[in-house]
């Protein structure tokens, strides 16, 4: 009986926690319209982040509801910041982001 009660309480806690969070999803391309693969994508001021796959797609899961600044960076490309709003229980689809080559880094 105690095991069943504990399992039910744990399940409700997990569902409640997930209901308070959302996801961020999007794609990144380079200025020549190619997928920007393996670049860094993070939420400024948090420890949350990910990297884009070979198609330039990314997803950050279980983000608390609120407004964040998404930071996209990679060596040789300009760093871009994009404000995003996460709503509980929803996936925020970020419009496609295009990164240009960073001419200063290329000169070095």
WOGITA-V700191 format. One record per backbone hydrogen bond with DSSP energy under -0.5 kcal/mol. NH is the residue of the N-H (numbers start at 0). CO is the residue of the C=O. E is the energy in kcal/mol with one decimal. If there is no record, write none. Layout:
NH|CO|E  NH|CO|E
This chain:
4|0|-2.3  5|1|-2.6  6|2|-2.4  7|3|-2.5  8|4|-2.5  9|5|-2.6  10|6|-2.4  11|7|-2.4  12|8|-2.2  13|9|-2.3  14|10|-2.4  15|11|-2.6  16|12|-2.3  17|13|-2.4  18|14|-1.8  19|15|-0.8  19|16|-0.9  20|17|-1.1  21|62|-2.8  22|89|-2.1  23|59|-2.5  24|91|-2.8  25|57|-1.9  27|55|-2.1  28|96|-2.8  29|33|-2.9  30|98|-1.3  32|29|-2.0  35|27|-2.5  36|34|-1.1  37|51|-1.5  38|35|-0.5  39|72|-2.6  40|49|-2.6  41|70|-2.3  42|47|-2.4  43|41|-0.7  43|68|-2.9  45|42|-2.0  49|40|-3.1  51|38|-1.7  52|56|-2.6  55|52|-2.1  57|25|-2.4  59|23|-2.7  60|58|-0.5  62|21|-3.2  64|19|-1.6  65|85|-2.0  67|83|-3.0  69|67|-0.6  69|81|-3.5  70|41|-3.2  71|69|-0.5  71|79|-3.0  72|39|-2.5  73|76|-0.6  76|73|-2.2  77|99|-2.9  79|71|-2.4  81|69|-2.3  83|67|-2.8  85|65|-3.4  85|83|-0.5  88|20|-3.5  89|86|-1.9  91|22|-3.5  91|89|-0.6  92|90|-0.7  93|24|-3.0  93|91|-0.8  96|26|-2.2  98|28|-2.8  101|75|-2.4  102|100|-1.0  105|101|-2.0  106|102|-1.8  107|103|-1.4
